[in-house]
Amino acid sequence: MIAQVHERGYFFDKDTVMRGVSGMAAPIPSRTADPYMAITISAINDRLPPSRVDELAPLLLEAAREITAFIG
């Protein structure tokens, strides 16, 4: 999981927390330390296929970066 985050900037998996549900998460960068929060997207597997993950990943990463402005 950590290797996937280092490689892509986010993590994607399905059926991890609940069978039939996929999720993706990106760490929220911190200005003062290692990331300590994350932003996530979850949906039933049919609504989050690999093509949708590719579409949502840049938006997820941008949202994580934008949140950094509010956490100092």
C-alpha positions in Angstrom: 0.0 0.0 0.0 2.7 2.5 1.0 4.7 1.7 -2.2 1.6 2.5 -4.3 1.2 5.8 -2.6 4.9 6.6 -3.2 4.6 5.6 -6.8 1.2 7.2 -7.7 0.6 9.7 -4.9 -2.6 7.8 -4.0 -3.8 4.3 -3.0 -6.7 2.4 -4.7 -8.1 -0.9 -3.6 -11.4 -2.8 -3.7 -13.1 -5.0 -1.1 -10.6 -4.1 1.6 -12.9 -2.5 4.2 -16.2 -3.9 2.9 -16.9 -6.4 0.2 -18.3 -4.7 -2.9 -16.8 -1.3 -2.1 -13.8 0.3 -3.7 -11.9 3.2 -2.4 -9.0 5.5 -3.1 -7.1 7.8 -0.8 -4.4 10.4 -1.0 -2.4 11.8 1.9 -2.8 15.5 2.6 0.6 17.1 2.6 1.7 18.9 5.7 4.0 21.9 5.8 5.5 20.9 9.1 5.7 17.1 9.2 4.8 13.9 7.4 1.3 13.6 6.2 -1.1 12.8 9.1 -4.5 13.0 7.3 -5.9 11.7 4.0 -8.8 12.4 1.7 -10.8 9.5 0.4 -13.4 8.5 -2.2 -15.5 5.4 -1.8 -18.1 3.8 -4.1 -19.5 0.5 -5.0 -17.1 -1.5 -7.2 -19.2 -0.9 -10.4 -19.0 2.8 -9.9 -15.2 3.0 -9.4 -13.6 0.9 -12.2 -10.0 1.4 -13.2 -11.0 3.9 -15.9 -12.9 6.1 -13.3 -9.9 5.8 -10.9 -7.7 7.2 -13.6 -10.2 10.1 -14.1 -10.6 10.9 -10.4 -6.9 10.5 -9.3 -5.8 14.0 -10.5 -8.8 15.6 -8.8 -8.2 13.7 -5.6 -4.5 14.7 -5.6 -5.4 18.4 -6.3 -8.0 18.4 -3.5 -5.4 17.0 -1.0 -3.0 19.8 -2.0 -5.7 22.5 -1.6 -6.6 21.2 1.9 -3.0 21.8 2.9 -3.6 25.6 2.8 -6.1 25.2 5.7 -4.1 23.0 8.0 -0.8 25.0 8.2 
